[in-house]
Amino acid sequence: MRLNQVTAPATDLEASIAFYERLGLRLIVKSPHYARFESPDGEATFSLHIAEGPIPRENAPHIYFEVADAELDTEVARLKAAGVSFEREPVMQTWLWREAWLRDPAGNAICLYHAGDNRRFPPWRI
């Protein structure tokens, strides 16, 4: 089994498309209520759909995009210069991932991170 995609809710599809393109995703499908992107690295895709009603900010899924170690601070600086606000600056976590947190236009929580081998093979892996 392979993970095909993750779909997140959006309230303003055009604003969300612009946001995810700014992150570096490539738009491959667009309709009035749906958009789908390819990741620049790997085979994963990510999509958005227009949501009816409020989008939860608490107890909702988090979206993680991994960048190369040397690129995390550079990517955060690039996005900040483009007007993107971050809720948390890059910091090394106790689980050996370096993470920075932000939200998309709909309020979905996004983590830009680098974990390297610790993504799949942390020292405590079973």
N, CA, C and O atoms as a GROMACS GRO file, in nm:
protein
  504
    1MET      N    1   0.083  -0.117   0.000
    1MET     CA    2   0.000   0.000   0.000
    1MET      C    3   0.089   0.125   0.000
    1MET      O    4   0.192   0.129   0.068
    2ARG      N    5   0.048   0.225  -0.077
    2ARG     CA    6   0.118   0.354  -0.080
    2ARG      C    7   0.019   0.466  -0.048
    2ARG      O    8  -0.098   0.460  -0.088
    3LEU      N    9   0.066   0.565   0.022
    3LEU     CA   10  -0.016   0.683   0.046
    3LEU      C   11  -0.023   0.762  -0.083
    3LEU      O   12   0.080   0.798  -0.140
    4ASN      N   13  -0.143   0.790  -0.130
    4ASN     CA   14  -0.162   0.863  -0.254
    4ASN      C   15  -0.159   1.014  -0.231
    4ASN      O   16  -0.080   1.086  -0.292
    5GLN      N   17  -0.245   1.060  -0.142
    5GLN     CA   18  -0.254   1.203  -0.119
    5GLN      C   19  -0.318   1.230   0.016
    5GLN      O   20  -0.377   1.142   0.079
    6VAL      N   21  -0.305   1.354   0.058
    6VAL     CA   22  -0.377   1.406   0.172
    6VAL      C   23  -0.459   1.523   0.119
    6VAL      O   24  -0.408   1.602   0.040
    7THR      N   25  -0.583   1.534   0.162
    7THR     CA   26  -0.670   1.644   0.119
    7THR      C   27  -0.705   1.729   0.240
    7THR      O   28  -0.748   1.678   0.343
    8ALA      N   29  -0.686   1.858   0.226
    8ALA     CA   30  -0.714   1.953   0.333
    8ALA      C   31  -0.830   2.044   0.292
    8ALA      O   32  -0.849   2.069   0.173
    9PRO      N   33  -0.906   2.093   0.388
    9PRO     CA   34  -1.015   2.185   0.355
    9PRO      C   35  -0.962   2.325   0.326
    9PRO      O   36  -0.857   2.366   0.376
   10ALA      N   37  -1.036   2.397   0.244
   10ALA     CA   38  -1.002   2.536   0.210
   10ALA      C   39  -1.130   2.618   0.213
   10ALA      O   40  -1.238   2.568   0.186
   11THR      N   41  -1.116   2.744   0.246
   11THR     CA   42  -1.230   2.836   0.243
   11THR      C   43  -1.221   2.929   0.123
   11THR      O   44  -1.323   2.970   0.067
   12ASP      N   45  -1.100   2.964   0.083
   12ASP     CA   46  -1.074   3.048  -0.034
   12ASP      C   47  -0.974   2.972  -0.120
   12ASP      O   48  -0.854   2.974  -0.094
   13LEU      N   49  -1.025   2.904  -0.221
   13LEU     CA   50  -0.940   2.815  -0.300
   13LEU      C   51  -0.826   2.891  -0.368
   13LEU      O   52  -0.714   2.842  -0.372
   14GLU      N   53  -0.854   3.008  -0.422
   14GLU     CA   54  -0.748   3.084  -0.492
   14GLU      C   55  -0.636   3.124  -0.396
   14GLU      O   56  -0.518   3.112  -0.430
   15ALA      N   57  -0.672   3.171  -0.277
   15ALA     CA   58  -0.570   3.209  -0.178
   15ALA      C   59  -0.489   3.087  -0.134
   15ALA      O   60  -0.368   3.095  -0.117
   16SER      N   61  -0.556   2.974  -0.117
   16SER     CA   62  -0.487   2.852  -0.076
   16SER      C   63  -0.396   2.800  -0.186
   16SER      O   64  -0.285   2.754  -0.158
   17ILE      N   65  -0.441   2.807  -0.311
   17ILE     CA   66  -0.356   2.766  -0.423
   17ILE      C   67  -0.230   2.850  -0.425
   17ILE      O   68  -0.119   2.798  -0.437
   18ALA      N   69  -0.245   2.981  -0.415
   18ALA     CA   70  -0.129   3.071  -0.416
   18ALA      C   71  -0.034   3.038  -0.300
   18ALA      O   72   0.088   3.038  -0.318
   19PHE      N   73  -0.089   3.009  -0.184
   19PHE     CA   74  -0.008   2.976  -0.066
   19PHE      C   75   0.075   2.849  -0.091
   19PHE      O   76   0.196   2.849  -0.069
   20TYR      N   77   0.010   2.742  -0.137
   20TYR     CA   78   0.082   2.616  -0.156
   20TYR      C   79   0.180   2.622  -0.273
   20TYR      O   80   0.282   2.554  -0.272
   21GLU      N   81   0.150   2.703  -0.374
   21GLU     CA   82   0.248   2.725  -0.480
   21GLU      C   83   0.369   2.800  -0.424
   21GLU      O   84   0.483   2.771  -0.461
   22ARG      N   85   0.346   2.894  -0.335
   22ARG     CA   86   0.456   2.966  -0.270
   22ARG      C   87   0.543   2.870  -0.190
   22ARG      O   88   0.665   2.887  -0.183
   23LEU      N   89   0.480   2.768  -0.130
   23LEU     CA   90   0.557   2.667  -0.058
   23LEU      C   91   0.643   2.582  -0.152
   23LEU      O   92   0.741   2.522  -0.109
   24GLY      N   93   0.606   2.577  -0.280
   24GLY     CA   94   0.684   2.500  -0.376
   24GLY      C   95   0.610   2.385  -0.441
   24GLY      O   96   0.668   2.312  -0.521
   25LEU      N   97   0.482   2.366  -0.407
   25LEU     CA   98   0.405   2.260  -0.469
   25LEU      C   99   0.361   2.303  -0.609
   25LEU      O  100   0.341   2.422  -0.635
   26ARG      N  101   0.346   2.207  -0.699
   26ARG     CA  102   0.308   2.236  -0.838
   26ARG      C  103   0.162   2.196  -0.862
   26ARG      O  104   0.126   2.080  -0.846
   27LEU      N  105   0.080   2.293  -0.900
   27LEU     CA  106  -0.062   2.271  -0.926
   27LEU      C  107  -0.078   2.184  -1.050
   27LEU      O  108  -0.022   2.214  -1.156
   28ILE      N  109  -0.155   2.073  -1.037
   28ILE     CA  110  -0.175   1.982  -1.150
   28ILE      C  111  -0.322   1.963  -1.186
   28ILE      O  112  -0.353   1.919  -1.297
   29VAL      N  113  -0.415   1.994  -1.094
   29VAL     CA  114  -0.558   1.982  -1.120
   29VAL      C  115  -0.627   2.101  -1.054
   29VAL      O  116  -0.594   2.138  -0.940
   30LYS      N  117  -0.722   2.162  -1.126
   30LYS     CA  118  -0.796   2.273  -1.066
   30LYS      C  119  -0.939   2.271  -1.118
   30LYS      O  120  -0.963   2.262  -1.238
   31SER      N  121  -1.033   2.281  -1.026
   31SER     CA  122  -1.174   2.298  -1.058
   31SER      C  123  -1.228   2.404  -0.964
   31SER      O  124  -1.154   2.452  -0.878
   32PRO      N  125  -1.355   2.442  -0.976
   32PRO     CA  126  -1.408   2.545  -0.886
   32PRO      C  127  -1.406   2.508  -0.738
   32PRO      O  128  -1.408   2.596  -0.653
   33HIS      N  129  -1.401   2.380  -0.706
   33HIS     CA  130  -1.408   2.337  -0.566
   33HIS      C  131  -1.290   2.251  -0.521
   33HIS      O  132  -1.288   2.204  -0.408
   34TYR      N  133  -1.192   2.230  -0.609
   34TYR     CA  134  -1.085   2.133  -0.580
   34TYR      C  135  -0.956   2.173  -0.650
   34TYR      O  136  -0.959   2.226  -0.761
   35ALA      N  137  -0.845   2.146  -0.585
   35ALA     CA  138  -0.713   2.166  -0.646
   35ALA      C  139  -0.621   2.054  -0.598
   35ALA      O  140  -0.631   2.008  -0.484
   36ARG      N  141  -0.532   2.012  -0.686
   36ARG     CA  142  -0.437   1.906  -0.650
   36ARG      C  143  -0.298   1.947  -0.694
   36ARG      O  144  -0.279   2.005  -0.801
   37PHE      N  145  -0.200   1.914  -0.609
   37PHE     CA  146  -0.061   1.953  -0.631
   37PHE      C  147   0.028   1.830  -0.630
   37PHE      O  148  -0.004   1.728  -0.569
   38GLU      N  149   0.141   1.843  -0.698
   38GLU     CA  150   0.248   1.744  -0.687
   38GLU      C  151   0.357   1.802  -0.600
   38GLU      O  152   0.385   1.922  -0.603
   39SER      N  153   0.418   1.715  -0.524
   39SER     CA  154   0.533   1.754  -0.444
   39SER      C  155   0.653   1.765  -0.537
   39SER      O  156   0.666   1.686  -0.630
   40PRO      N  157   0.742   1.862  -0.514
   40PRO     CA  158   0.858   1.874  -0.601
   40PRO      C  159   0.955   1.756  -0.589
   40PRO      O  160   1.032   1.730  -0.681
   41ASP      N  161   0.950   1.686  -0.477
   41ASP     CA  162   1.034   1.568  -0.456
   41ASP      C  163   0.944   1.452  -0.418
   41ASP      O  164   0.858   1.464  -0.331
   42GLY      N  165   0.964   1.340  -0.482
   42GLY     CA  166   0.885   1.222  -0.448
   42GLY      C  167   0.759   1.213  -0.530
   42GLY      O  168   0.738   1.290  -0.624
   43GLU      N  169   0.674   1.117  -0.493
   43GLU     CA  170   0.553   1.091  -0.569
   43GLU      C  171   0.426   1.137  -0.498
   43GLU      O  172   0.317   1.124  -0.554
   44ALA      N  173   0.437   1.190  -0.380
   44ALA     CA  174   0.318   1.229  -0.303
   44ALA      C  175   0.247   1.347  -0.368
   44ALA      O  176   0.309   1.433  -0.431
   45THR      N  177   0.114   1.348  -0.351
   45THR     CA  178   0.036   1.463  -0.394
   45THR      C  179  -0.040   1.517  -0.274
   45THR      O  180  -0.053   1.451  -0.171
   46PHE      N  181  -0.089   1.638  -0.289
   46PHE     CA  182  -0.161   1.707  -0.184
   46PHE      C  183  -0.277   1.778  -0.252
   46PHE      O  184  -0.261   1.834  -0.360
   47SER      N  185  -0.394   1.775  -0.190
   47SER     CA  186  -0.508   1.841  -0.252
   47SER      C  187  -0.586   1.926  -0.152
   47SER      O  188  -0.572   1.912  -0.031
   48LEU      N  189  -0.667   2.012  -0.207
   48LEU     CA  190  -0.754   2.102  -0.131
   48LEU      C  191  -0.896   2.086  -0.182
   48LEU      O  192  -0.917   2.061  -0.301
   49HIS      N  193  -0.992   2.099  -0.095
   49HIS     CA  194  -1.132   2.103  -0.138
   49HIS      C  195  -1.203   2.212  -0.058
   49HIS      O  196  -1.171   2.237   0.058
   50ILE      N  197  -1.299   2.276  -0.122
   50ILE     CA  198  -1.376   2.380  -0.053
   50ILE      C  199  -1.459   2.315   0.056
   50ILE      O  200  -1.531   2.218   0.031
   51ALA      N  201  -1.449   2.368   0.175
   51ALA     CA  202  -1.521   2.314   0.290
   51ALA      C  203  -1.647   2.395   0.316
   51ALA      O  204  -1.650   2.517   0.300
   52GLU      N  205  -1.749   2.326   0.357
   52GLU     CA  206  -1.872   2.390   0.403
   52GLU      C  207  -1.863   2.402   0.555
   52GLU      O  208  -1.842   2.302   0.623
   53GLY      N  209  -1.877   2.520   0.606
   53GLY     CA  210  -1.873   2.538   0.750
   53GLY      C  211  -1.732   2.566   0.800
   53GLY      O  212  -1.638   2.573   0.722
   54PRO      N  213  -1.719   2.583   0.931
   54PRO     CA  214  -1.590   2.620   0.990
   54PRO      C  215  -1.489   2.506   0.982
   54PRO      O  216  -1.524   2.388   0.989
   55ILE      N  217  -1.364   2.543   0.968
   55ILE     CA  218  -1.253   2.447   0.966
   55ILE      C  219  -1.191   2.447   1.105
   55ILE      O  220  -1.150   2.552   1.155
   56PRO      N  221  -1.183   2.330   1.169
   56PRO     CA  222  -1.129   2.327   1.307
   56PRO      C  223  -0.982   2.364   1.311
   56PRO      O  224  -0.904   2.325   1.224
   57ARG      N  225  -0.945   2.441   1.412
   57ARG     CA  226  -0.805   2.477   1.434
   57ARG      C  227  -0.742   2.389   1.542
   57ARG      O  228  -0.620   2.372   1.546
   58GLU      N  229  -0.823   2.334   1.629
   58GLU     CA  230  -0.775   2.248   1.737
   58GLU      C  231  -0.817   2.105   1.709
   58GLU      O  232  -0.921   2.081   1.647
   59ASN      N  233  -0.737   2.011   1.754
   59ASN     CA  234  -0.766   1.869   1.736
   59ASN      C  235  -0.794   1.834   1.590
   59ASN      O  236  -0.880   1.751   1.561
   60ALA      N  237  -0.721   1.896   1.501
   60ALA     CA  238  -0.734   1.872   1.358
   60ALA      C  239  -0.601   1.815   1.307
   60ALA      O  240  -0.498   1.830   1.373
   61PRO      N  241  -0.602   1.751   1.192
   61PRO     CA  242  -0.476   1.697   1.138
   61PRO      C  243  -0.374   1.808   1.113
   61PRO      O  244  -0.410   1.923   1.087
   62HIS      N  245  -0.249   1.771   1.121
   62HIS     CA  246  -0.137   1.860   1.088
   62HIS      C  247  -0.075   1.811   0.958
   62HIS      O  248  -0.070   1.691   0.932
   63ILE      N  249  -0.027   1.904   0.878
   63ILE     CA  250   0.034   1.872   0.750
   63ILE      C  251   0.184   1.897   0.761
   63ILE      O  252   0.227   2.006   0.799
   64TYR      N  253   0.263   1.796   0.727
   64TYR     CA  254   0.409   1.804   0.738
   64TYR      C  255   0.472   1.800   0.600
   64TYR      O  256   0.442   1.713   0.519
   65PHE      N  257   0.561   1.896   0.574
   65PHE     CA  258   0.641   1.898   0.451
   65PHE      C  259   0.788   1.900   0.493
   65PHE      O  260   0.832   1.991   0.562
   66GLU      N  261   0.862   1.799   0.449
   66GLU     CA  262   1.004   1.792   0.485
   66GLU      C  263   1.091   1.863   0.382
   66GLU      O  264   1.070   1.851   0.262
   67VAL      N  265   1.188   1.937   0.432
   67VAL     CA  266   1.288   2.002   0.348
   67VAL      C  267   1.426   1.953   0.392
   67VAL      O  268   1.442   1.899   0.501
   68ALA      N  269   1.524   1.972   0.307
   68ALA     CA  270   1.661   1.933   0.342
   68ALA      C  271   1.708   2.014   0.461
   68ALA      O  272   1.665   2.128   0.480
   69ASP      N  273   1.795   1.957   0.542
   69ASP     CA  274   1.842   2.019   0.666
   69ASP      C  275   1.892   2.160   0.644
   69ASP      O  276   1.849   2.253   0.713
   70ALA      N  277   1.982   2.177   0.550
   70ALA     CA  278   2.042   2.309   0.526
   70ALA      C  279   1.941   2.408   0.471
   70ALA      O  280   1.965   2.528   0.472
   71GLU      N  281   1.827   2.359   0.422
   71GLU     CA  282   1.729   2.446   0.358
   71GLU      C  283   1.620   2.498   0.452
   71GLU      O  284   1.550   2.592   0.416
   72LEU      N  285   1.604   2.441   0.569
   72LEU     CA  286   1.491   2.480   0.653
   72LEU      C  287   1.495   2.628   0.689
   72LEU      O  288   1.397   2.699   0.668
   73ASP      N  289   1.605   2.676   0.741
   73ASP     CA  290   1.614   2.818   0.778
   73ASP      C  291   1.605   2.908   0.656
   73ASP      O  292   1.544   3.015   0.662
   74THR      N  293   1.664   2.865   0.546
   74THR     CA  294   1.658   2.942   0.422
   74THR      C  295   1.514   2.948   0.371
   74THR      O  296   1.468   3.053   0.328
   75GLU      N  297   1.444   2.836   0.377
   75GLU     CA  298   1.305   2.831   0.332
   75GLU      C  299   1.215   2.917   0.420
   75GLU      O  300   1.128   2.988   0.369
   76VAL      N  301   1.236   2.912   0.549
   76VAL     CA  302   1.158   2.997   0.640
   76VAL      C  303   1.184   3.145   0.609
   76VAL      O  304   1.091   3.225   0.604
   77ALA      N  305   1.309   3.181   0.588
   77ALA     CA  306   1.343   3.320   0.555
   77ALA      C  307   1.281   3.362   0.422
   77ALA      O  308   1.229   3.473   0.410
   78ARG      N  309   1.285   3.273   0.323
   78ARG     CA  310   1.226   3.303   0.192
   78ARG      C  311   1.077   3.327   0.204
   78ARG      O  312   1.024   3.424   0.149
   79LEU      N  313   1.009   3.240   0.277
   79LEU     CA  314   0.864   3.254   0.293
   79LEU      C  315   0.827   3.379   0.373
   79LEU      O  316   0.729   3.446   0.342
   80LYS      N  317   0.905   3.410   0.477
   80LYS     CA  318   0.880   3.532   0.554
   80LYS      C  319   0.896   3.655   0.466
   80LYS      O  320   0.817   3.749   0.476
   81ALA      N  321   0.998   3.655   0.381
   81ALA     CA  322   1.019   3.767   0.290
   81ALA      C  323   0.904   3.780   0.191
   81ALA      O  324   0.878   3.890   0.140
   82ALA      N  325   0.835   3.669   0.163
   82ALA     CA  326   0.720   3.670   0.073
   82ALA      C  327   0.589   3.700   0.147
   82ALA      O  328   0.481   3.693   0.088
   83GLY      N  329   0.599   3.733   0.276
   83GLY     CA  330   0.481   3.772   0.352
   83GLY      C  331   0.412   3.662   0.430
   83GLY      O  332   0.304   3.683   0.484
   84VAL      N  333   0.473   3.544   0.437
   84VAL     CA  334   0.414   3.433   0.512
   84VAL      C  335   0.451   3.447   0.659
   84VAL      O  336   0.567   3.468   0.693
   85SER      N  337   0.352   3.435   0.746
   85SER     CA  338   0.376   3.445   0.891
   85SER      C  339   0.394   3.305   0.950
   85SER      O  340   0.329   3.209   0.909
   86PHE      N  341   0.483   3.296   1.046
   86PHE     CA  342   0.508   3.169   1.116
   86PHE      C  343   0.461   3.182   1.260
   86PHE      O  344   0.478   3.286   1.323
   87GLU      N  345   0.402   3.074   1.309
   87GLU     CA  346   0.361   3.070   1.450
   87GLU      C  347   0.478   3.030   1.539
   87GLU      O  348   0.488   3.075   1.653
   88ARG      N  349   0.567   2.946   1.486
   88ARG     CA  350   0.686   2.904   1.560
   88ARG      C  351   0.805   2.896   1.466
   88ARG      O  352   0.798   2.838   1.358
   89GLU      N  353   0.914   2.956   1.509
   89GLU     CA  354   1.039   2.955   1.433
   89GLU      C  355   1.101   2.815   1.436
   89GLU      O  356   1.062   2.732   1.519
   90PRO      N  357   1.196   2.787   1.348
   90PRO     CA  358   1.262   2.656   1.350
   90PRO      C  359   1.328   2.627   1.485
   90PRO      O  360   1.400   2.710   1.540
   91VAL      N  361   1.301   2.506   1.535
   91VAL     CA  362   1.360   2.463   1.662
   91VAL      C  363   1.377   2.311   1.657
   91VAL      O  364   1.295   2.240   1.599
   92MET      N  365   1.483   2.263   1.720
   92MET     CA  366   1.506   2.119   1.730
   92MET      C  367   1.417   2.063   1.840
   92MET      O  368   1.417   2.112   1.952
   93GLN      N  369   1.340   1.960   1.805
   93GLN     CA  370   1.251   1.897   1.900
   93GLN      C  371   1.321   1.778   1.968
   93GLN      O  372   1.422   1.728   1.919
   94THR      N  373   1.266   1.734   2.080
   94THR     CA  374   1.325   1.621   2.152
   94THR      C  375   1.316   1.492   2.072
   94THR      O  376   1.389   1.397   2.099
   95TRP      N  377   1.226   1.487   1.974
   95TRP     CA  378   1.212   1.368   1.889
   95TRP      C  379   1.303   1.376   1.767
   95TRP      O  380   1.286   1.299   1.672
   96LEU      N  381   1.400   1.470   1.769
   96LEU     CA  382   1.507   1.482   1.670
   96LEU      C  383   1.460   1.533   1.534
   96LEU      O  384   1.522   1.504   1.432
   97TRP      N  385   1.352   1.609   1.534
   97TRP     CA  386   1.307   1.677   1.414
   97TRP      C  387   1.324   1.827   1.437
   97TRP      O  388   1.289   1.877   1.544
   98ARG      N  389   1.377   1.898   1.340
   98ARG     CA  390   1.383   2.044   1.345
   98ARG      C  391   1.258   2.095   1.274
   98ARG      O  392   1.237   2.065   1.156
   99GLU      N  393   1.175   2.173   1.345
   99GLU     CA  394   1.043   2.211   1.295
   99GLU      C  395   1.018   2.361   1.301
   99GLU      O  396   1.067   2.430   1.391
  100ALA      N  397   0.941   2.410   1.204
  100ALA     CA  398   0.885   2.545   1.204
  100ALA      C  399   0.736   2.530   1.171
  100ALA      O  400   0.700   2.449   1.086
  101TRP      N  401   0.652   2.609   1.236
  101TRP     CA  402   0.507   2.593   1.221
  101TRP      C  403   0.442   2.720   1.167
  101TRP      O  404   0.480   2.832   1.202
  102LEU      N  405   0.343   2.701   1.080
  102LEU     CA  406   0.266   2.810   1.023
  102LEU      C  407   0.126   2.758   0.991
  102LEU      O  408   0.096   2.641   1.014
  103ARG      N  409   0.041   2.845   0.939
  103ARG     CA  410  -0.094   2.805   0.900
  103ARG      C  411  -0.122   2.853   0.759
  103ARG      O  412  -0.074   2.958   0.716
  104ASP      N  413  -0.202   2.774   0.687
  104ASP     CA  414  -0.241   2.814   0.553
  104ASP      C  415  -0.358   2.912   0.563
  104ASP      O  416  -0.405   2.938   0.674
  105PRO      N  417  -0.407   2.968   0.451
  105PRO     CA  418  -0.515   3.067   0.459
  105PRO      C  419  -0.643   3.016   0.526
  105PRO      O  420  -0.720   3.096   0.578
  106ALA      N  421  -0.667   2.885   0.525
  106ALA     CA  422  -0.786   2.830   0.590
  106ALA      C  423  -0.763   2.800   0.738
  106ALA      O  424  -0.857   2.766   0.809
  107GLY      N  425  -0.639   2.814   0.785
  107GLY     CA  426  -0.609   2.787   0.924
  107GLY      C  427  -0.553   2.648   0.950
  107GLY      O  428  -0.529   2.612   1.065
  108ASN      N  429  -0.532   2.568   0.846
  108ASN     CA  430  -0.472   2.435   0.864
  108ASN      C  431  -0.329   2.449   0.915
  108ASN      O  432  -0.252   2.532   0.865
  109ALA      N  433  -0.293   2.368   1.013
  109ALA     CA  434  -0.158   2.370   1.072
  109ALA      C  435  -0.059   2.300   0.980
  109ALA      O  436  -0.082   2.189   0.934
  110ILE      N  437   0.052   2.369   0.954
  110ILE     CA  438   0.155   2.316   0.864
  110ILE      C  439   0.289   2.320   0.936
  110ILE      O  440   0.324   2.420   0.999
  111CYS      N  441   0.361   2.210   0.924
  111CYS     CA  442   0.496   2.202   0.979
  111CYS      C  443   0.594   2.186   0.863
  111CYS      O  444   0.583   2.092   0.784
  112LEU      N  445   0.689   2.278   0.854
  112LEU     CA  446   0.804   2.260   0.766
  112LEU      C  447   0.912   2.204   0.856
  112LEU      O  448   0.940   2.261   0.962
  113TYR      N  449   0.973   2.094   0.818
  113TYR     CA  450   1.066   2.029   0.909
  113TYR      C  451   1.177   1.958   0.833
  113TYR      O  452   1.172   1.940   0.712
  114HIS      N  453   1.277   1.918   0.911
  114HIS     CA  454   1.380   1.827   0.862
  114HIS      C  455   1.402   1.722   0.971
  114HIS      O  456   1.423   1.754   1.088
  115ALA      N  457   1.397   1.595   0.928
  115ALA     CA  458   1.420   1.485   1.022
  115ALA      C  459   1.528   1.391   0.973
  115ALA      O  460   1.585   1.316   1.052
  116GLY      N  461   1.558   1.394   0.844
  116GLY     CA  462   1.659   1.303   0.791
  116GLY      C  463   1.622   1.159   0.819
  116GLY      O  464   1.505   1.121   0.807
  117ASP      N  465   1.720   1.078   0.856
  117ASP     CA  466   1.695   0.937   0.887
  117ASP      C  467   1.601   0.919   1.005
  117ASP      O  468   1.537   0.814   1.017
  118ASN      N  469   1.592   1.018   1.092
  118ASN     CA  470   1.504   1.007   1.209
  118ASN      C  471   1.356   1.010   1.173
  118ASN      O  472   1.272   0.980   1.257
  119ARG      N  473   1.324   1.047   1.050
  119ARG     CA  474   1.185   1.045   1.008
  119ARG      C  475   1.131   0.902   1.012
  119ARG      O  476   1.021   0.879   1.063
  120ARG      N  477   1.206   0.809   0.960
  120ARG     CA  478   1.163   0.668   0.959
  120ARG      C  479   1.240   0.581   1.056
  120ARG      O  480   1.191   0.475   1.096
  121PHE      N  481   1.357   0.623   1.092
  121PHE     CA  482   1.443   0.537   1.174
  121PHE      C  483   1.497   0.609   1.297
  121PHE      O  484   1.618   0.621   1.312
  122PRO      N  485   1.409   0.656   1.386
  122PRO     CA  486   1.458   0.720   1.509
  122PRO      C  487   1.524   0.615   1.596
  122PRO      O  488   1.499   0.496   1.580
  123PRO      N  489   1.609   0.657   1.689
  123PRO     CA  490   1.679   0.561   1.776
  123PRO      C  491   1.584   0.470   1.853
  123PRO      O  492   1.624   0.360   1.890
  124TRP      N  493   1.461   0.512   1.878
  124TRP     CA  494   1.367   0.432   1.956
  124TRP      C  495   1.271   0.352   1.869
  124TRP      O  496   1.173   0.297   1.919
  125ARG      N  497   1.299   0.343   1.739
  125ARG     CA  498   1.210   0.266   1.650
  125ARG      C  499   1.198   0.121   1.698
  125ARG      O  500   1.295   0.061   1.744
  126ILE      N  501   1.078   0.069   1.686
  126ILE     CA  502   1.050  -0.070   1.726
  126ILE      C  503   1.103  -0.164   1.619
  126ILE      O  504   1.090  -0.286   1.633
   0.00000   0.00000   0.00000
